[in-house]
Amino acid sequence: MTPLSSPNPTPLWRRLLPLAVLLGAGGLVFALGLDRYLSFDVLAENRARLLAWTSEHGALAIALYMLVYIGVVALSLPGGAVATLTGGFLFGTLVGGIATVFAATIGACLLFLIARTALGEPLREKAGPTLRKLEAGFRDNALSYLLVLRLVPLFPFFLVNLAPAFLGVSLRTYAIGTFFGIMPGTFVFASVGAGLGAVFDQGGRPDLGIIFAPQVLLPLLGLAALALIPVVYRKFSKGRP
């Protein structure tokens, strides 16, 4: 009996093309100096015009904000915190927070898919026993681990965006973990952004370290601990006779 032929593997150039486009777009942003617009100084200087334009255009302003935010996340540009505070400043805590959570999740998923296609599959094909074991352990508890990585503000956002792409995490699990994991911290920053007007009036700058304040950090750590309960339960159950 003739064995079924396996499908042709994706050519290397097709795997790398989306990554090349992404890197090219990021390089263009820096070359044109567009990254400098993601700053509190620019926001403070243009806040009256931004608020007026946002008030006039409503839904279009939210859509454009989300589009820019998706680009910031997908290109791993610095200034994500500034962008999140801007959402709260322009749209308020609730609308700004919701728009940011959706935009950040979409941007992270785009980066995840590109990284998994360009680098994740080749890496797993050449993976040794140690990486395969790590991949299996992470995949078995992917949602719990992702929630912890998203909730605890100790891990760089871009790194958490990329790492699961190399560990066999499904897009569905990645999207769910990202969406719910970033939600608490996003709304904290959006609420700070909603009060930026008073901060700017006093000539000050927002305190980005608020995420590490005990009244904010301790609840986040509590949520992270809850997310780990399924992992602990599985390990405990395996050890029982």
N, C-alpha and C positions, 0 to 999 in steps of 0.2 A: 504494500500500500504506500503510495507516495505521500510523504509528510506535507502538511500544509505549509506553504511558504509564509514566512513572517513579513509583515509590511516593511517597506523600505524606511530606514531611519531618516529622520528629518535632517537635511543637509546642515552642516555647521553654520553656513552663512545665514540661513534662515533663523537659526536659533539666536545668533548674535545680532541680527539686524535690529530688533526692537531695543536691545541694550545699547547699541551704537546710537540709535536715534535719541534715546533718553539721555545718554552722556553728551551727545551733541547739543541737545536743547539746553541742558544744564550749563554747558560751557558757553553757549550763546548768551544766556541770562547774565553770567558773570562778565562776559566780554562787553556787553552793552551797559553794564552797570545797573541793571534793573534790580539787583538784590539790595541796593542801597535804599530802595523805597520801603523795604520791610524794616522800618525803624520807628521809634516813638517820636523822634524829632520831626520826621516827615508827616506823621499822623497829626501831631500837635499843630504844625504849620498849616495843614489843609483841612482841619477838622470841620470848620464852618461849611466849606464847600462840599465836603463829603456828606455831612449830615443833611444839607439842603438837597443834594442830588438823590440821596437815599430816600428822603421823605417824598420827593417828587416821583420817583420811578418804582418804588415799592418792590414788587416781585422781581423785576429785572435786576435791581441792585443785589438782592439776595442770590439770584442765579449767578451773577458775575462774581460775587464774593466767593461762592462755592467753587466756581471754575478756577479762580486764582488759587484758592486753598488746595484744591486737588493737585494743581501744578506744583505748589510748594512742597507737598508731601511726596508726590511721585518723583520729583527731581531731588528730593532730600536737601532742599535749600535751608539755610539757617533763617531763623525768623518765624518759626512756627508759633512760638508763644506770643509774639507781637501780632501775628495774624489772628490768633484766637481771641486776644483781648480786643482787637479791632472789631471782630464780629459782635462781641458783647457791647462795645461802644456804639456801634451803628444800629444794631437791631434789638438790643436789650438782652437780658440774661437768657430768657426762654428761647426766643427765636434764634438769637445768635448761637446759643449752645447747641440747639437741634441742627441748625445748618452746618455748624462746624463738625459735629459728630458724623453726619452723613458724608460730608466732603472729605474728612480725614480718612474715613473707612474706604471710600472709593479710591482715593489716592494711594492708600496703603495696599489695597488689593491689586491695583495696576502695577505697582512696583513689585509686589509678590509674584504676580504672574510672569512678569518679564524676567525677574531673577531666577524663578524656577525653570523657565524654558531655556534661558541662555546658560545658566550655570548649575542649577540644581540637578537636572537629569544627568549631565555628564559627570558631576561629582558623585552622585549615587552609584553610577555605573562603575566607577573606579574606587568606591569606598571599601575600606578595610573592615575587619571585624569590629574594631572599637567604634567607628562611626556608625556602622550598621546597628550595633547594640544601642548606642545613644539615640539613633533615629527611631528604633522600635519602642524604646522607653518613652520618648517624647510623644510619638504618635499615639500610644495607648492612652496617654493622659493629656492630649494636646490642648483641649479646651481649658482645663484647669491651669495648666502651665501658662497658656497665653493670657488668661485673665490675671494671673499674678504678675506677669511681666508688664502688662498694660496698667494695672492698678498701682503698683509700687513705682514711685517717680525716681528710681535710682538707675534705670536702664535707658540709654539713649534711644529715642523714638525710632530713628532710622535703622538702628541695629536690630530692634525687635521686629521691624518691618521685614528685614532680610532673613534673619536666622531661620524662621519656620520654613522658608522656601527650600532650604537645604536639608530639611529633616522630614520630608514626606508628609507634611500637614496638608489636609484637603482645603480647597478654597472656601468651602462652606464653613468649616470649623474656624478657619482663619478670620473670615468676615464676621462671624458671630462673636468670637473672642475679642476682636478689635473693637467692634461697635459697642459692646457692653463694657469692655475693659477701660476704654478711654472716656466713657461718659462722665463719671464722677469728677475727674480732674478737669475735663473740658468745661463743665458747668462752674467749677470754682474759678477758673480763669475768665470765663464769660461774665461772671458776676463782678469780678474786679474790673473788667473792661467797661461794664455798665456805669461804673463810677469814675471813669477816666476824666470826664469833663471837669470835675472838682479838683482832681489832681493837677491837671494842666493849668487851671486857673491859679493855683498856688505856685506854679512854676516847678512842680515836683515830677517825679517819675514813679510809676507803679512798682510795687514790691513783688517781684516774681518769686521771691523766696517764700511767699505765703503758702505754697504747696507743702512746705516742710514745717509749717507751724503745727504744734501738737493737736490743735482742734481740727485740723484738716488731715494731717498725716496719720493720726491714730485710727480714725474711721476707715481710711484707705487700707491700712495694714489689717484691720479687722475684716474687711471684705476679702482681702487677699488670703487670709487664713481660712475663711469660709470656702473660698474657691479650691483650697487644697484638701478639703475634707474627703472628696471622692478618691483622691490619690492615696491618702492615709488608709481609707477604708479598704481599698483594693489590696494594698500591701498587707494589712492586718488579716483580711480574709484568706489570702494565699498562705499565710503562716499558720492558719488554724487546721487542725486535723480533720 
